[in-house]
Every structure is written in C-alpha cells, then in structure tokens.
Amino acid sequence: MSVISMILVVLVAFLAGMEGILDEFQFHQPLVACTLIGLVTGNLTAGIILGGSLQMIAMGWANIGAAVSPDAALASVASAIILVLGGQGTKGVGSAIAIAIPLAVAGLFLTMLVRTIEVPIVHIMDAAAEKGDYRKIELWQIISICLQGLRIAIPAAALLFIPSSAVRAFLQSMPAWLTDGMTIGGGMVVAVGYAMVINMMANREVWPFFIIGFAIAALSELTLIAIGAIAVAITLMYLTLEGKGGSGNGKGGSSSNTGDPLGDILDDY
C-alpha cells in the first residue's frame, strides 16, 4: 500500500471516528466508511460488498438509554483495512465480517475511555462559560471531537503497519467453523436491518417502489448507475404526480389520508 493510500485511510478513519458522535455526514456508517477505504486503496468492489453487508447488520444497532451500541466506526474501518491487507478481494468478505463483530464490541471500550477523558473537558468549558469566553469553549469542543476521531485513526494507523503477509496468514489460519458461523450469524442479524427498512416502508405509497426494485434487480445487464438513474426518474415522476394530485382539490392543498400516520402529520405541517 502506498504512502498516499495510507494517509487517506487514516483520514477516512479520523472522519469516521468524529462522525460516530456528530452523526452529520454519516462517515461512520459501514457502507460509507468501507466504500471510501476500498476506493482509496484500489479495492472498491470489495469495500462496497463489505460495507453493504455490515450496514445491514449495523442497522439493528442502536443506543438504548445508557446502553451504548457497538462501535460501527471501528468495525467498519478495521475490517476494511484487514480485508485490503489480506489481499483476498471479495473472497475475504466473510472473514472480514467475522472480525468486524468482535471489533465493534471492542470499540465500546475506546469510546468509554474517550468519554471519560472528556468529563474534565466539560468542566473546563463550564468554567469558560461562566466567564463568557466563547473562544475557549469552541477550542475545547474541537479538541474533544478530535479525540473521538483519534480513537479510530490511531488503531487504523497501527493496523496499516502490520505486514500484509501476517494478516493473510491470520485470515487463512481461521478455522472454517468460525468464519462460516460468524457469516451465518451475521446473515441472521441482517434480518433485523431488513425488518427495519420494511417497517419504514410499510405503507401503500412506497410498497410499489419496493416491488419494482426487486424486479429491476433481476436484470443483470443494468449497472448500478442505470438503476440509480431509473430510481431518480421514478422519484421525479412520483413527486410531479403527487403535486398535481394535491393541488387539484380546489383548495391548493392535499386532504387525502395516505395511511401513514407520520406522513400525515408531516403533511399537516
């Protein structure tokens, strides 16, 4: 791996660590992080496949009260790096997924460690707030979020210095029952992600698009760009027809009940 690729990988890891807290640009999501690492290392296809598989698993992860969900950022970045160093391409996705699950749990320790370090930082910002020193508050906020980035960037940089031969030997030494078991277990967890997606789509307006997607996916001649273009075209047609239907009741607004309570509330607003 070239020096430029290593720098870009660390940069992606740093952004993923910050986004694990900020939740603004979603760099910590497996589909984004793994794809970016695959892109900067020349393994885009393997990165997308790994990211998509991990994304469906991570959709079932959520913070509940004081219970923090597994760290998707560390799992995504570390497993993608191991996949690249292993040199197995798409064949190593199963082994990378098997490694990602324990890494996600191990990432909880790192985030707890950083949050413990940030407790005195909060007191420093409180003292600055009492004095009206906004510049100091902003400075410590930047420092604290950079610590979250470093909790992923440092392990990522450490993994990059491991020889590729050692990583490849480690992956090959993993017994088949472990990799197969973790792959099957991960596939079962994916059902939670699909259930969440279907639950969000369970209304009469969106089901047709869900069915169309399955039909189009069977056409192997279509590329992802073509499928995306078709999706955009259908979306534009749907929005145009919805706008005409909503303004055709003589009052300039829509009064129909879509069957989706959340959608009806948003339409009222």
Secondary structure, 3 states (H helix, E strand, C coil): CCHHHHHHHHHHHHHHHHHHHHCCCCCCCHHHHHHHHHHHCCCHHHHHHHHHHHHHHHCCCCCECCECCCCHHHHHHHHHHHHHHHCCHHHHHHHHHHHHHHHHHHHHHHHHHHHHHHHHHHHHHHHHHHHCCHHHHHHHHHHHHHHHHHHHHHHHHHHHCCCHHHHHHHHHHCCHHHHHHHHHHHHHHHHHHHHHHHHHHCCCCCHHHHHHHHHHHCCCCCCHHHHHHHHHHHHHHHHHHHHHHHCCCCCCCCCCCCCCHHHHHHHHC
